[in-house]
Amino acid sequence: QVQLVESGGGLVQAGGSLRLSCAVSGRAITAPVFMMSTMGWYRQAPGKERELVAGIVTGRQLKYADSVQGRFTISRDNAKRTLFLQMNSLQPEDTAVYFCAYNRNFGQGTQVTVSS
């Protein structure tokens, strides 16, 4: 059983920054397993489909949505089995519920609201 606990969402003005965290736990998820896994962040805005924001594929390859390239950075702490998303230069269109994903598991989501 995989558990994902997100934190770090909130309300911020346009141009501001937020850092999301996702703690991953599960009996078989050791640090080496975590390091080689596929994980990422998705978001879903009202009335829109869930979309990939940033991902780490099989532990190595980084992927970003075009809309966040250069503003968002995905990273992880393997020892703590925690995934991060640093979001800079936030814009109102970044407003959404952000979900952590680990392999095919999703967290409950954390709300990010950017005011203009």
C-alpha positions as protocol buffer text, in pm:
chain_id: "A"
residue {
  index: 1
  type: GLN
  ca { x: 0 y: 0 z: 0 }
}
residue {
  index: 2
  type: VAL
  ca { x: 140 y: 337 z: -108 }
}
residue {
  index: 3
  type: GLN
  ca { x: 62 y: 653 z: 84 }
}
residue {
  index: 4
  type: LEU
  ca { x: 123 y: 1000 z: -55 }
}
residue {
  index: 5
  type: VAL
  ca { x: 89 y: 1304 z: 168 }
}
residue {
  index: 6
  type: GLU
  ca { x: 109 y: 1642 z: -2 }
}
residue {
  index: 7
  type: SER
  ca { x: 170 y: 1976 z: 163 }
}
residue {
  index: 8
  type: GLY
  ca { x: 267 y: 2330 z: 76 }
}
residue {
  index: 9
  type: GLY
  ca { x: -29 y: 2459 z: -119 }
}
residue {
  index: 10
  type: GLY
  ca { x: -195 y: 2788 z: -45 }
}
residue {
  index: 11
  type: LEU
  ca { x: -284 y: 3134 z: -167 }
}
residue {
  index: 12
  type: VAL
  ca { x: -18 y: 3351 z: -329 }
}
residue {
  index: 13
  type: GLN
  ca { x: -12 y: 3665 z: -537 }
}
residue {
  index: 14
  type: ALA
  ca { x: 92 y: 3658 z: -901 }
}
residue {
  index: 15
  type: GLY
  ca { x: 469 y: 3653 z: -929 }
}
residue {
  index: 16
  type: GLY
  ca { x: 506 y: 3471 z: -599 }
}
residue {
  index: 17
  type: SER
  ca { x: 644 y: 3128 z: -517 }
}
residue {
  index: 18
  type: LEU
  ca { x: 532 y: 2813 z: -345 }
}
residue {
  index: 19
  type: ARG
  ca { x: 702 y: 2483 z: -273 }
}
residue {
  index: 20
  type: LEU
  ca { x: 498 y: 2164 z: -269 }
}
residue {
  index: 21
  type: SER
  ca { x: 612 y: 1852 z: -89 }
}
residue {
  index: 22
  type: CYS
  ca { x: 496 y: 1494 z: -116 }
}
residue {
  index: 23
  type: ALA
  ca { x: 601 y: 1234 z: 138 }
}
residue {
  index: 24
  type: VAL
  ca { x: 587 y: 883 z: -7 }
}
residue {
  index: 25
  type: SER
  ca { x: 557 y: 580 z: 218 }
}
residue {
  index: 26
  type: GLY
  ca { x: 492 y: 211 z: 182 }
}
residue {
  index: 27
  type: ARG
  ca { x: 641 y: -109 z: 308 }
}
residue {
  index: 28
  type: ALA
  ca { x: 831 y: -190 z: -11 }
}
residue {
  index: 29
  type: ILE
  ca { x: 939 y: 163 z: -90 }
}
residue {
  index: 30
  type: THR
  ca { x: 1297 y: 177 z: 21 }
}
residue {
  index: 31
  type: ALA
  ca { x: 1525 y: 463 z: -74 }
}
residue {
  index: 32
  type: PRO
  ca { x: 1679 y: 268 z: -367 }
}
residue {
  index: 33
  type: VAL
  ca { x: 1333 y: 174 z: -497 }
}
residue {
  index: 34
  type: PHE
  ca { x: 1216 y: 531 z: -463 }
}
residue {
  index: 35
  type: MET
  ca { x: 1521 y: 657 z: -649 }
}
residue {
  index: 36
  type: MET
  ca { x: 1443 y: 445 z: -956 }
}
residue {
  index: 37
  type: SER
  ca { x: 1069 y: 506 z: -968 }
}
residue {
  index: 38
  type: THR
  ca { x: 853 y: 724 z: -1189 }
}
residue {
  index: 39
  type: MET
  ca { x: 690 y: 1011 z: -1004 }
}
residue {
  index: 40
  type: GLY
  ca { x: 560 y: 1356 z: -1066 }
}
residue {
  index: 41
  type: TRP
  ca { x: 311 y: 1633 z: -1015 }
}
residue {
  index: 42
  type: TYR
  ca { x: -21 y: 1677 z: -1192 }
}
residue {
  index: 43
  type: ARG
  ca { x: -275 y: 1953 z: -1164 }
}
residue {
  index: 44
  type: GLN
  ca { x: -643 y: 1993 z: -1235 }
}
residue {
  index: 45
  type: ALA
  ca { x: -810 y: 2329 z: -1275 }
}
residue {
  index: 46
  type: PRO
  ca { x: -1190 y: 2370 z: -1251 }
}
residue {
  index: 47
  type: GLY
  ca { x: -1357 y: 2243 z: -1566 }
}
residue {
  index: 48
  type: LYS
  ca { x: -1034 y: 2106 z: -1707 }
}
residue {
  index: 49
  type: GLU
  ca { x: -873 y: 1766 z: -1729 }
}
residue {
  index: 50
  type: ARG
  ca { x: -585 y: 1662 z: -1508 }
}
residue {
  index: 51
  type: GLU
  ca { x: -252 y: 1741 z: -1672 }
}
residue {
  index: 52
  type: LEU
  ca { x: 109 y: 1652 z: -1607 }
}
residue {
  index: 53
  type: VAL
  ca { x: 306 y: 1946 z: -1470 }
}
residue {
  index: 54
  type: ALA
  ca { x: 643 y: 1786 z: -1406 }
}
residue {
  index: 55
  type: GLY
  ca { x: 773 y: 1432 z: -1380 }
}
residue {
  index: 56
  type: ILE
  ca { x: 1074 y: 1215 z: -1315 }
}
residue {
  index: 57
  type: VAL
  ca { x: 1066 y: 906 z: -1536 }
}
residue {
  index: 58
  type: THR
  ca { x: 1229 y: 588 z: -1404 }
}
residue {
  index: 59
  type: GLY
  ca { x: 1431 y: 794 z: -1166 }
}
residue {
  index: 60
  type: ARG
  ca { x: 1623 y: 993 z: -1423 }
}
residue {
  index: 61
  type: GLN
  ca { x: 1447 y: 1175 z: -1704 }
}
residue {
  index: 62
  type: LEU
  ca { x: 1283 y: 1504 z: -1617 }
}
residue {
  index: 63
  type: LYS
  ca { x: 975 y: 1623 z: -1801 }
}
residue {
  index: 64
  type: TYR
  ca { x: 792 y: 1955 z: -1778 }
}
residue {
  index: 65
  type: ALA
  ca { x: 476 y: 2091 z: -1930 }
}
residue {
  index: 66
  type: ASP
  ca { x: 553 y: 2371 z: -2174 }
}
residue {
  index: 67
  type: SER
  ca { x: 347 y: 2611 z: -1964 }
}
residue {
  index: 68
  type: VAL
  ca { x: 572 y: 2572 z: -1658 }
}
residue {
  index: 69
  type: GLN
  ca { x: 912 y: 2522 z: -1823 }
}
residue {
  index: 70
  type: GLY
  ca { x: 1162 y: 2759 z: -1666 }
}
residue {
  index: 71
  type: ARG
  ca { x: 934 y: 2846 z: -1374 }
}
residue {
  index: 72
  type: PHE
  ca { x: 880 y: 2515 z: -1198 }
}
residue {
  index: 73
  type: THR
  ca { x: 1145 y: 2270 z: -1078 }
}
residue {
  index: 74
  type: ILE
  ca { x: 1085 y: 1913 z: -970 }
}
residue {
  index: 75
  type: SER
  ca { x: 1327 y: 1752 z: -727 }
}
residue {
  index: 76
  type: ARG
  ca { x: 1340 y: 1480 z: -464 }
}
residue {
  index: 77
  type: ASP
  ca { x: 1509 y: 1369 z: -148 }
}
residue {
  index: 78
  type: ASN
  ca { x: 1568 y: 997 z: -190 }
}
residue {
  index: 79
  type: ALA
  ca { x: 1667 y: 936 z: 171 }
}
residue {
  index: 80
  type: LYS
  ca { x: 1344 y: 1095 z: 292 }
}
residue {
  index: 81
  type: ARG
  ca { x: 1140 y: 956 z: 0 }
}
residue {
  index: 82
  type: THR
  ca { x: 998 y: 1300 z: -59 }
}
residue {
  index: 83
  type: LEU
  ca { x: 913 y: 1469 z: -386 }
}
residue {
  index: 84
  type: PHE
  ca { x: 914 y: 1847 z: -428 }
}
residue {
  index: 85
  type: LEU
  ca { x: 783 y: 2101 z: -674 }
}
residue {
  index: 86
  type: GLN
  ca { x: 930 y: 2450 z: -653 }
}
residue {
  index: 87
  type: MET
  ca { x: 697 y: 2691 z: -827 }
}
residue {
  index: 88
  type: ASN
  ca { x: 822 y: 3040 z: -910 }
}
residue {
  index: 89
  type: SER
  ca { x: 669 y: 3329 z: -1100 }
}
residue {
  index: 90
  type: LEU
  ca { x: 324 y: 3190 z: -1035 }
}
residue {
  index: 91
  type: GLN
  ca { x: 40 y: 3317 z: -1249 }
}
residue {
  index: 92
  type: PRO
  ca { x: -339 y: 3303 z: -1205 }
}
residue {
  index: 93
  type: GLU
  ca { x: -356 y: 3031 z: -1470 }
}
residue {
  index: 94
  type: ASP
  ca { x: -151 y: 2809 z: -1240 }
}
residue {
  index: 95
  type: THR
  ca { x: -447 y: 2794 z: -1002 }
}
residue {
  index: 96
  type: ALA
  ca { x: -547 y: 2431 z: -962 }
}
residue {
  index: 97
  type: VAL
  ca { x: -544 y: 2134 z: -731 }
}
residue {
  index: 98
  type: TYR
  ca { x: -199 y: 1981 z: -749 }
}
residue {
  index: 99
  type: PHE
  ca { x: -158 y: 1606 z: -711 }
}
residue {
  index: 100
  type: CYS
  ca { x: 150 y: 1409 z: -632 }
}
residue {
  index: 101
  type: ALA
  ca { x: 192 y: 1087 z: -829 }
}
residue {
  index: 102
  type: TYR
  ca { x: 412 y: 789 z: -753 }
}
residue {
  index: 103
  type: ASN
  ca { x: 402 y: 519 z: -1018 }
}
residue {
  index: 104
  type: ARG
  ca { x: 23 y: 480 z: -1067 }
}
residue {
  index: 105
  type: ASN
  ca { x: -78 y: 619 z: -729 }
}
residue {
  index: 106
  type: PHE
  ca { x: -210 y: 967 z: -665 }
}
residue {
  index: 107
  type: GLY
  ca { x: -230 y: 1175 z: -351 }
}
residue {
  index: 108
  type: GLN
  ca { x: -539 y: 1360 z: -238 }
}
residue {
  index: 109
  type: GLY
  ca { x: -419 y: 1691 z: -378 }
}
residue {
  index: 110
  type: THR
  ca { x: -336 y: 2033 z: -244 }
}
residue {
  index: 111
  type: GLN
  ca { x: -497 y: 2357 z: -357 }
}
residue {
  index: 112
  type: VAL
  ca { x: -284 y: 2627 z: -515 }
}
residue {
  index: 113
  type: THR
  ca { x: -454 y: 2960 z: -575 }
}
residue {
  index: 114
  type: VAL
  ca { x: -278 y: 3249 z: -746 }
}
residue {
  index: 115
  type: SER
  ca { x: -444 y: 3588 z: -723 }
}
residue {
  index: 116
  type: SER
  ca { x: -391 y: 3861 z: -981 }
}
